[in-house]
Amino acid sequence: LDWNAYGRLDRLYTRLFHDEEDMHVCILLDVSESMRVPLGTLPQKLRQARRLAAVIAHASLAGQHQLSIGMFSEGLDSFSEPVRGRASFHRALELLDRIPKPGRGTSFAAAIPGAAAASPRRSLVVVISDFLDPAGTDLPLRALLHRRCDVVLVQITDPLNMAGLPLGNLTLVDAETGAEFSFDANPRALTEQMENAERRMESLRQWAIRQGVPLARIESGATDPDALQALLRAGILVQ
Amino acid sequence: MNFWLPTAFAFLALIPLIILLHMLRPRRIRVVVPSLLPWTAQAAEARNRPGFGWLRQWLSLILSILIFLLLLLALAQPDFAGWFRPRSTVIIMDLRARMQATDGNGSRAFDRARDLARSYASRARSTHSVALMTVPPTAALVPFTTEARPLMEALDRLEPTDASGNLSQALALAESVLGSRRGNGETILITDRIPPDALPENAVVYAVGAAAGNSAITAMDARRSATGTTQVFLLARNFSDVPTPVEIGLRLDGRLVDAASATLESGGERNFSFVLTDSDLRQANRGELTARIEKPVDALPSDNSAHAVVAAGPVPKVLLVTRGNPSLEKALAADTTLKLELLGPESWQAGFLNAFPAVIFDDWLPADLQPGTDFPGNALYLGKSPWDVPGATIENPVVTDQTTENPILQNVQLAGVRIRQAVQLELPKESGWRTLAESADDPLVVSWQNPGDPTKRAILLTFRPENSDLPGRVAFPLLISNAVHWLIDDALPQPQTAGESEFLQAGFHATPTGQIAVNPAAEAESDVRSATSGIHGDAVLQTPHTLFANLWQVLVILALALILTDWAAYHRRWIPNSGR
């Protein structure tokens, strides 16, 4: 209430203020083996992830926000000092190009706490990953939310039709764990696998809806317009 | 354990080839994927399957070798005969005329019996011997065999007869045959009704008949009269529970010559008689006479016909060479079934002996006729013959002995005939001579029949009829007629009954002595009212043991099961590297 105005005019007025907050944007990029090893002949997911990270970095710097870029696999492999301003975009690209020697596996539980500790509270944390963590991503991501961080998820996926796999009798080798699995890649089995993958992605989507977290799902081979459209649709660039 | 084809084990040498082929099979393609998380459910399922350790790696090869060994064993055909108690089965097929009876669908009882016999014959194997017997004739058609093929072939050839038979005799024979074999035995009798007699212990009767009414010709005879006609007698009987009108047709060489109709009472019989005229007989060639119930067509058609052979064709000619003999000429002329030709001795020509079926030399002989048995033609010698002892005579001979069973002396009584003079004979040593009447040791009436050719015949009277009182007796024309008909061999063979002669099928049959008629055993077989269907008796072997007897089939089935197991294991991914 503007008490001065009330004193003068004997009427109540509400004064509105617009505070320009200095927001900290933290991009966490999954650089595990699952992001670097393509599925058959499909494109590498990490390539798409880096392009999207560059877009988000540019939008953040253009908005005069502080930007940190972290890379994680089995743990937090790197976390950059914050940069600010449009001129720092080249620095951001350098960070995205300079991927440290990562671990093979993916562990949100090991990586996210480190990143959260390095980021100021109430940061905007953009997690770009395929979210293929055998231990699950629920608890680590909720820890971020407890730190009053705004969390945005960008899921990089392989196409659901599994077109990159050859047909026939295959021995599938897990790029991260080295585990093997005999798989008869026939149309019926591939359909079954697509349904499994769809269920996993739907599970993440439901979690994001429940937590009020924006989620963008972008295929590894998606074109730039499609990828940007997916980011806009999820409201990520607006934030 | 023995093997029927032990050389099959030579194929064991192919096992290394199977192993080589297994090793050369294409392997799975290894594909590195970002993560196996999308396959989590399947991977967990695969991990939870019972593991066979090293066995899982080699399961496909083990199954392949097992399949190969099973097929090899099946090819070698192991014989377990020594492992199990052998079994023997005698199948008795009823071939009696009644098995031709049809049911409402036109199916013969015999056809149903044969189908049933085939199912039993198919059980023949190394541990189960099967023999096939028939009635009639009561004999083993196929001895004990362990192979179904000869039994099947024999069954295919079988047809029911027109004869009757004795089932009890066949059952007793089968029982005695089984008694001499080790192991279990049984007799399978397949007939049209359950026999009233008690069955042997291990006998089973399969009745495949169907009750039906039937009419039959149960007897037939044809007799020639002295007037040249032939009388035909029939006896028809109704083996049904209702009166049955019948129409009977009489055919001579297939041509209808007479017909009659009557109604036969239930269970009753009726005589029919027909007369064949000389004209009918002369128009025929073969003399095959058939009587048939034309209507109704009943369940057993075979007994609707009866057969007889009658004299047919032109009247046979007889040549009498005489200087004149009125009594002899009258006796011959009285027989209308003969045509008499008279000839004086001065007109005799050598070819006449062949030109006539019978020649009568009345106290005269051709000069060129030598004593012997190789002369052509048939002849009756009266008073003189080529075998006379020159100058040796017998005065006032008395008939001391005569046969009555010979057709020449049938109804001829020579006892008491007064003979003034007879000649003595010197008969050759060859066989075929038979003395029909004699005085002490001197023959008076002699017949000769060539053993090698029964159509070559001769009759000798050692006295002239005029030198006796024979022409004044009834016996004279009978003797002359009998002698001439025996010479020309036109005696009508009596119809025979199927099964009582060498023939089991009714109809006309050619024999060395001429055509004979064979009739079905109608009286014994035609009553099919008691025919029924069912099984009687308990046997130890009714259920065939197929598991071990057809071991090769079991082995093949096992091999197929293993192939399916291999296929399922592959698709269930129990076999990790079984790419194909």
Interface residues (C-beta under 8 A of the other chain):
Chain A: E33 S34 M35 V37 P38 L39 G40 K45 T106 D130 L132 P134 D158 L165 P166 G168 N169 L170 T171 L172 V173 D174 A175 E176 T177 A179 E180 F181 S182 F183 D184 E192 Q193 N196 A197 R200
Chain B: R28 I29 R30 V31 V32 V33 P34 S35 L36 L37 P38 W39 T40 A41 Q42 A43 A46 H571 R573 P576 N577 G579
